[in-house]
Amino acid sequence: MGRAGEGRVNRKTLFEEWFAFAAAVIPEQATDVQRREMRRAWYAGAATLFSIITSGLDPDAESTEADLAYLDSLNKELEKFAIDVGEGRA
């Protein structure tokens, strides 16, 4: 996790990530309703993840080992889901 002054971090917006996701997974023949519902679901997931992260971190100014372990566990859960999607289990 980068702190101010520790070099450049490429910070993408949710908007940018939505379009990358949509381009990768939504078929061209999807209807406007399907696209809208996918976008709503994607943003709902992003909002939920943001809420989980911000409510679960220690309130200290600096990240703790527990914070880093928590973020790592969330990352592993997301990676497992991506694998499950790729293998047709999700």
N, C-alpha and C positions, 0 to 999 in steps of 0.2 A: 504494500500500500504506500503510495507516494505521499509525501508531505510537501508543503510549499517549499520551493527552493531546491528540491531534490531532482530536478530535471523535468523534461517535458512529458506530460501524460496525454495520450490521445483520448480525450473525453468526447464520446459520441452522445448524441441526444437520443431520446426514446423514438422520436420521429425518424431519425436516420436508421435506427435499428429496425423499426417497423417495416420500412420500405425494403431493407435488405432481406428480412424474413419473408415478407410477402412475395418478393421476386423469386425467392428460392422454393417456396412451398405452395403457393396458390396457383392452380392451373389457369391458363389464359381464358378458358371457356367458363370460368366461375362467374356466376351472376353478381350483380351489384349487391343484392341482399347477402349472398355468401361472403363477399368481400367485407361488407360492413360488419357482419357478425364475427368474422375472423378478427377484424381490427378491434372490435369491442372485447372479444375474449383475450386477445394479446395484451391490450392495455390493462384489462382487469387483472391479468396475471402479473404484469409489471407492477401495478399498484399494490397487489397483495405481497409480492416479494419485497418491495420497498418498505411496506409496513412491518413485515416480519423482521427485516434487518434492523430498521431503526428502533423497534421496540425491544429487540433482543440484545443490543450492545450495551456494554458497561457505560455508565454516564461519564467516566473519566475523560479528560481531554485527549489523552493518548490511547491508542489501541492497546488492548491487553492481549496476552496469550489466549485467553478465553474467547475474546472477540475474533481473533484470527482463526481459531479452531472452529468457531461457529460459522464464519464465512466459508471456511473450507468445507464444512459438512453440507452447507447449502449448495456449494459448487458441485460437490460429488453427487448430490441428489439430482441436480439439473443435468449433469453429464450422463447419469444412469438413465434418466428419462429420454434423453436424446438417443442413446443407444437403443432403448426399447422401441422408440418410434421407428428408427432405422431398420430394426429387425421385425417390425410389425406387431409388437406386443402392446403398444400404446396408441 
